[in-house]
Amino acid sequence: MFETLILKQKWNGNTNVKIFLRLYLVILMSSIRKKEWRGFSDWLGTNNVRGQLRKYKVNDNFFKKWSKDMSYVLGFWWADGYIRIRNRKGKYDDGYGFGICQNSKDGYILKKILDKMDSNNPICCPQSRLNMSHFEIFSKTIFCDIIKLGGLPNKSLAIRMPKIPSKYFADFVRGLFDGDGSISVDGICPSSYICSGSVLFINDLKEVLQEYGINSKIATNGNNKTPCYLLRFSANDSRKLGRLMYYDKDIIRLERKFNKFMLARSWSYGI
């Protein structure tokens, strides 16, 4: 339509060029608005929000649908993750950050998590904490989905147990344990615990695990200002916890903790 209009006109130097260029931009932007595009980068397919090129890709809809991988990553985030809004004026997604931290010796698990989220986001080691690795993804969609699932900024002391479909509860617990769990083995006798700064969450988790026949006791560690609540499992219940979490070979997991469960196992996959 626009090209036909140009051919019918008698050109009058630069004046006509300017007029038709303006008209073309009006038509183009009108079509973009009708398709709910926000900028040229959307037209180019760069999956952006504010009309600027997104530097790193990610599946923004990762937390919209329950799956084994989604539940595991959510559990890991519940243990060692954060969300925050950073002042990133002019940057994509207005600085809605989703991040996970982990000890550098287990940093490979962050790469696995990023792969599950279809992201090429880099993993960083802060100068101030060289023993820690972390990544931070900027996505308003992911930020809002975490809120909908029960996540919070500054969650450590106030987080509660999210509502998880029973089908994916084992994956959530495995992610949680890989983030904030610990196991030690004396011979073939294991002991394990999951820790959290939120007594509300620890109580919630204790109740749900009881439904799976896994008993535990709550203990405290730390001081009054920064309490840490431990959900402790006996040798027998540690084995039950292992059966719950490692129900299959082909699942994402932290190998170091998995291998310790293997040392003390009196069970096999699927039992």
Beta strands, then each sheet from edge to edge (+ up, - down):
strand 1: 81-85
strand 2: 96-103
strand 3: 132-138
strand 4: 181-186
strand 5: 189-196
strand 6: 217-222
strand 7: 227-233
sheet 1: 1+ 2- 3+
sheet 2: 4+ 5- 7+ 6-
end
